[in-house]
Amino acid sequence: MSERTVLQSMAQRHVVSLGPQASAYEAACVMTRANCGSVLVLDASGALVGIVTERDLMTRLLAKAQDPRTTQLQAIMTPAPQTVPPQTRVAEAVLIMIERGFRHLPVVAPTGRILGVFSVRDALPREIGNAVSMAEFHDGINDALG
């Protein structure tokens, strides 16, 4: 059986998004209603300019005593987030997330159309295990190369 792609594995395929001027409060409400852990930040033309996650709300907003009703997403978002094409294998996506320290990865078609967000929750334990093995292998190679 071949390994699944991120597109095949995404639990939710609808795009949850807001503009950069939306408030952090709006983002929290949208994420709660959609039962997801991130919101994509799109400019007026629909281009991806950032992502805001639950972790961002915690570390960049609440922990810094910012007002969620007045703080705009552009102030707390991760700008220009890493993206992957829909044919990316799940283990590859999980490896990217492990190595770069995040849990949400926007999936973007070659045309630039945003297809959704792949979350680490979308990965099966088998695929997470494969990605961890790949990460350990990469660490071993890096150690050997100095």
C-alpha positions as a Markdown table, in Angstrom:
| # | Residue | x | y | z |
|---|---|---|---|---|
| 1 | Met | 0.0 | 0.0 | 0.0 |
| 2 | Ser | 1.5 | 3.4 | -1.0 |
| 3 | Glu | 1.8 | 6.1 | 1.5 |
| 4 | Arg | -1.0 | 8.7 | 1.5 |
| 5 | Thr | -0.5 | 12.3 | 0.4 |
| 6 | Val | -1.3 | 15.4 | 2.5 |
| 7 | Leu | -4.4 | 16.1 | 0.3 |
| 8 | Gln | -5.7 | 12.6 | 0.9 |
| 9 | Ser | -5.1 | 12.9 | 4.7 |
| 10 | Met | -6.5 | 16.3 | 5.5 |
| 11 | Ala | -9.5 | 15.9 | 7.8 |
| 12 | Gln | -10.9 | 19.3 | 6.8 |
| 13 | Arg | -10.5 | 20.6 | 3.3 |
| 14 | His | -12.2 | 24.0 | 3.6 |
| 15 | Val | -10.0 | 27.0 | 4.0 |
| 16 | Val | -10.4 | 29.0 | 7.3 |
| 17 | Ser | -9.0 | 32.4 | 6.6 |
| 18 | Leu | -9.2 | 36.1 | 7.6 |
| 19 | Gly | -7.5 | 39.3 | 6.4 |
| 20 | Pro | -4.4 | 40.7 | 8.1 |
| 21 | Gln | -6.4 | 43.5 | 9.7 |
| 22 | Ala | -8.8 | 41.1 | 11.4 |
| 23 | Ser | -8.5 | 40.9 | 15.2 |
| 24 | Ala | -7.0 | 38.1 | 17.2 |
| 25 | Tyr | -10.4 | 37.8 | 18.8 |
| 26 | Glu | -12.0 | 37.2 | 15.4 |
| 27 | Ala | -9.4 | 34.5 | 14.7 |
| 28 | Ala | -10.1 | 32.7 | 17.9 |
| 29 | Cys | -13.8 | 32.8 | 17.2 |
| 30 | Val | -13.4 | 31.5 | 13.6 |
| 31 | Met | -11.1 | 28.7 | 14.8 |
| 32 | Thr | -13.5 | 27.7 | 17.5 |
| 33 | Arg | -16.5 | 27.6 | 15.2 |
| 34 | Ala | -14.5 | 25.6 | 12.6 |
| 35 | Asn | -12.9 | 23.3 | 15.2 |
| 36 | Cys | -9.4 | 23.9 | 13.9 |
| 37 | Gly | -6.1 | 25.0 | 15.3 |
| 38 | Ser | -5.1 | 27.6 | 12.7 |
| 39 | Val | -6.4 | 30.4 | 10.5 |
| 40 | Leu | -4.7 | 31.4 | 7.2 |
| 41 | Val | -4.1 | 35.1 | 6.7 |
| 42 | Leu | -4.9 | 36.2 | 3.1 |
| 43 | Asp | -4.4 | 39.6 | 1.6 |
| 44 | Ala | -7.2 | 41.3 | -0.5 |
| 45 | Ser | -6.2 | 39.4 | -3.6 |
| 46 | Gly | -6.5 | 36.1 | -1.8 |
| 47 | Ala | -2.7 | 35.5 | -1.6 |
| 48 | Leu | -1.4 | 33.7 | 1.5 |
| 49 | Val | 0.6 | 36.2 | 3.7 |
| 50 | Gly | 0.6 | 34.4 | 7.0 |
| 51 | Ile | -0.8 | 31.9 | 9.4 |
| 52 | Val | -2.0 | 32.2 | 13.0 |
| 53 | Thr | -2.2 | 29.2 | 15.2 |
| 54 | Glu | -3.4 | 28.5 | 18.7 |
| 55 | Arg | 0.2 | 28.6 | 19.8 |
| 56 | Asp | 0.5 | 32.1 | 18.3 |
| 57 | Leu | -2.5 | 33.3 | 20.2 |
| 58 | Met | -0.9 | 31.9 | 23.4 |
| 59 | Thr | 2.7 | 33.1 | 23.0 |
| 60 | Arg | 2.4 | 36.2 | 20.9 |
| 61 | Leu | -0.9 | 37.6 | 22.3 |
| 62 | Leu | -1.9 | 36.3 | 25.8 |
| 63 | Ala | 1.6 | 35.8 | 27.2 |
| 64 | Lys | 2.4 | 39.4 | 26.2 |
| 65 | Ala | -0.8 | 40.8 | 27.6 |
| 66 | Gln | -2.1 | 42.0 | 24.2 |
| 67 | Asp | -5.7 | 42.9 | 23.8 |
| 68 | Pro | -7.3 | 40.3 | 21.5 |
| 69 | Arg | -10.0 | 42.7 | 20.3 |
| 70 | Thr | -7.5 | 45.3 | 19.1 |
| 71 | Thr | -4.5 | 43.3 | 18.1 |
| 72 | Gln | -4.5 | 42.6 | 14.4 |
| 73 | Leu | -3.4 | 39.3 | 12.9 |
| 74 | Gln | -0.6 | 40.9 | 11.0 |
| 75 | Ala | 1.0 | 41.6 | 14.4 |
| 76 | Ile | 1.0 | 38.0 | 15.6 |
| 77 | Met | 1.0 | 35.9 | 12.5 |
| 78 | Thr | 3.9 | 33.8 | 11.2 |
| 79 | Pro | 4.5 | 35.6 | 7.9 |
| 80 | Ala | 5.1 | 33.7 | 4.6 |
| 81 | Pro | 4.5 | 30.2 | 6.1 |
| 82 | Gln | 6.1 | 27.1 | 4.7 |
| 83 | Thr | 3.7 | 25.4 | 2.2 |
| 84 | Val | 3.6 | 22.1 | 0.4 |
| 85 | Pro | 2.0 | 20.9 | -2.8 |
| 86 | Pro | -1.0 | 18.4 | -2.5 |
| 87 | Gln | 1.1 | 15.4 | -3.7 |
| 88 | Thr | 3.5 | 15.7 | -0.8 |
| 89 | Arg | 3.7 | 12.4 | 1.2 |
| 90 | Val | 2.5 | 12.5 | 4.8 |
| 91 | Ala | 5.8 | 11.4 | 6.2 |
| 92 | Glu | 7.6 | 14.2 | 4.2 |
| 93 | Ala | 5.1 | 16.8 | 5.6 |
| 94 | Val | 5.5 | 15.5 | 9.2 |
| 95 | Leu | 9.3 | 15.6 | 8.8 |
| 96 | Ile | 9.1 | 19.3 | 7.7 |
| 97 | Met | 6.9 | 20.0 | 10.8 |
| 98 | Ile | 9.3 | 18.1 | 13.1 |
| 99 | Glu | 12.4 | 19.8 | 11.8 |
| 100 | Arg | 10.9 | 23.3 | 11.7 |
| 101 | Gly | 8.9 | 23.1 | 14.9 |
| 102 | Phe | 5.3 | 23.7 | 13.8 |
| 103 | Arg | 2.1 | 21.7 | 13.5 |
| 104 | His | 0.2 | 23.2 | 10.6 |
| 105 | Leu | 1.2 | 23.2 | 7.0 |
| 106 | Pro | -0.8 | 25.0 | 4.3 |
| 107 | Val | -1.4 | 22.9 | 1.2 |
| 108 | Val | -1.2 | 24.9 | -2.0 |
| 109 | Ala | -1.8 | 23.7 | -5.6 |
| 110 | Pro | 0.7 | 24.5 | -8.4 |
| 111 | Thr | -1.9 | 27.2 | -9.5 |
| 112 | Gly | -1.5 | 28.9 | -6.2 |
| 113 | Arg | -4.9 | 27.9 | -5.0 |
| 114 | Ile | -5.0 | 27.1 | -1.3 |
| 115 | Leu | -6.5 | 23.7 | -0.7 |
| 116 | Gly | -6.4 | 23.6 | 3.1 |
| 117 | Val | -4.1 | 23.0 | 6.0 |
| 118 | Phe | -2.5 | 19.7 | 6.8 |
| 119 | Ser | -2.2 | 19.3 | 10.6 |
| 120 | Val | 0.0 | 16.9 | 12.5 |
| 121 | Arg | -3.3 | 15.4 | 13.7 |
| 122 | Asp | -4.0 | 14.4 | 10.1 |
| 123 | Ala | -1.0 | 12.0 | 10.1 |
| 124 | Leu | -1.4 | 8.4 | 11.1 |
| 125 | Pro | 0.9 | 7.0 | 13.9 |
| 126 | Arg | 2.6 | 4.8 | 11.2 |
| 127 | Glu | 3.5 | 7.9 | 9.2 |
| 128 | Ile | 4.6 | 9.9 | 12.2 |
| 129 | Gly | 6.9 | 6.9 | 13.0 |
| 130 | Asn | 8.3 | 7.0 | 9.5 |
| 131 | Ala | 8.9 | 10.8 | 9.7 |
| 132 | Val | 10.7 | 10.4 | 13.1 |
| 133 | Ser | 12.9 | 7.7 | 11.6 |
| 134 | Met | 13.7 | 10.0 | 8.7 |
| 135 | Ala | 14.5 | 12.8 | 11.1 |
| 136 | Glu | 16.8 | 10.6 | 13.2 |
| 137 | Phe | 18.5 | 9.5 | 9.9 |
| 138 | His | 19.0 | 13.1 | 8.9 |
| 139 | Asp | 20.4 | 13.9 | 12.4 |
| 140 | Gly | 22.8 | 11.0 | 12.0 |
| 141 | Ile | 24.0 | 12.2 | 8.6 |
| 142 | Asn | 24.4 | 15.7 | 9.8 |
| 143 | Asp | 26.4 | 14.5 | 12.8 |
| 144 | Ala | 28.6 | 12.3 | 10.5 |
| 145 | Leu | 29.2 | 15.3 | 8.1 |
| 146 | Gly | 30.1 | 17.6 | 11.0 |
